Amino acid sequence: QQPSHRVVSAPPGRIGVTFVQYRGHAMVSDVAPESPLSGWVFASDILIAIDEVPVSGMRVREIVKLLTARKDRQRALRVISSHAMKELTLNQNSLADQLQ
C-alpha cells in the first residue's frame, strides 16, 4: 500500500520552507509562520517531486534552484510524511528479508 503522499499547491513567489538533506532526500526542516504552505507542509515532511519531476536523490541546492526557476508560477509539491516514509522503508526491508 502507498504511504500518504500529498500534493500541495505552492503559489508563485517565495514559499517560506527550509529543506535539509536527509538520507538522500530533501526533508522540510522549517516552515515560516507566514509561509503560504503553513498548515499544509510540516517539518520532517519529505519532498519527493516538484511538478511531478522526481527530486529524490537530488541535493537540496539543486531542488532550491528548481523551485526558484519556477517561482513565477504555481508549483505542485509532492510530499510524504517522514513517519510514512519510515514505514515504507521498513516494509521494503522486511519484504527484501522475506525474498532472500
C-alpha positions as CSV (number, residue, x, y, z in Angstrom):
1,Q,0.0,0.0,0.0
2,Q,1.2,3.5,-0.8
3,P,2.2,5.8,2.1
4,S,0.4,9.1,2.5
5,H,1.6,11.2,-0.4
6,R,0.1,14.7,-0.5
7,V,0.3,17.2,-3.4
8,V,0.4,20.7,-2.2
9,S,0.0,23.7,-4.5
10,A,2.6,26.4,-3.9
11,P,1.7,29.9,-5.3
12,P,4.2,32.0,-7.3
13,G,6.9,33.6,-5.2
14,R,8.8,32.5,-2.1
15,I,7.3,29.5,-0.3
16,G,9.0,30.1,3.1
17,V,10.1,26.5,3.5
18,T,13.6,25.4,4.6
19,F,14.9,22.0,3.5
20,V,17.8,19.9,4.8
21,Q,19.5,16.8,3.3
22,Y,18.3,13.6,5.0
23,R,19.3,10.2,3.8
24,G,19.3,11.2,0.1
25,H,16.1,13.2,0.4
26,A,15.1,16.8,0.9
27,M,13.4,17.0,4.3
28,V,11.5,20.0,5.5
29,S,13.3,21.5,8.5
30,D,11.2,24.6,8.9
31,V,8.0,26.3,7.6
32,A,7.9,30.0,8.3
33,P,4.7,31.1,10.0
34,E,3.9,33.5,7.1
35,S,4.5,30.7,4.5
36,P,1.6,30.1,2.1
37,L,2.2,26.4,2.8
38,S,1.9,26.8,6.6
39,G,-0.6,24.2,7.7
40,W,-0.1,22.1,4.6
41,V,3.6,21.2,4.8
42,F,5.2,20.3,8.1
43,A,8.8,19.9,9.5
44,S,10.0,16.4,8.8
45,D,8.0,16.0,5.6
46,I,10.0,14.6,2.7
47,L,9.8,16.4,-0.7
48,I,9.6,13.7,-3.4
49,A,8.5,15.7,-6.5
50,I,8.1,19.2,-7.9
51,D,5.5,19.4,-10.7
52,E,5.8,15.6,-11.0
53,V,9.6,15.8,-11.5
54,P,11.1,13.4,-9.0
55,V,13.6,15.0,-6.7
56,S,14.6,12.1,-4.5
57,G,18.4,11.8,-4.6
58,M,18.8,15.5,-5.7
59,R,20.9,17.8,-3.4
60,V,18.9,20.5,-1.6
61,R,20.7,23.3,-3.5
62,E,19.5,21.7,-6.8
63,I,16.0,21.5,-5.5
64,V,16.1,25.1,-4.4
65,K,17.3,26.0,-7.9
66,L,14.4,24.1,-9.5
67,L,11.9,25.8,-7.2
68,T,13.5,29.3,-7.9
69,A,13.5,28.7,-11.7
70,R,9.7,28.1,-11.4
71,K,9.0,30.8,-8.9
72,D,6.9,33.0,-11.3
73,R,4.2,30.3,-11.5
74,Q,2.3,27.9,-9.3
75,R,4.2,24.7,-8.4
76,A,2.9,21.3,-7.3
77,L,4.9,19.9,-4.5
78,R,4.5,16.2,-3.7
79,V,5.4,15.4,-0.1
80,I,5.3,12.4,2.1
81,S,5.3,12.5,5.9
82,S,8.5,11.1,7.3
83,H,6.8,8.5,9.5
84,A,5.1,7.1,6.4
85,M,8.5,7.1,4.7
86,K,9.9,5.2,7.7
87,E,7.1,2.6,7.4
88,L,7.7,2.3,3.7
89,T,11.4,1.7,4.2
90,L,10.7,-0.9,7.0
91,N,8.1,-2.6,4.7
92,Q,10.6,-2.7,1.8
93,N,13.3,-4.1,4.2
94,S,11.1,-6.8,5.6
95,L,9.9,-7.7,2.1
96,A,13.6,-8.0,1.0
97,D,14.3,-10.2,4.0
98,Q,11.3,-12.5,3.0
99,L,12.6,-12.7,-0.6
100,Q,16.0,-14.0,0.5
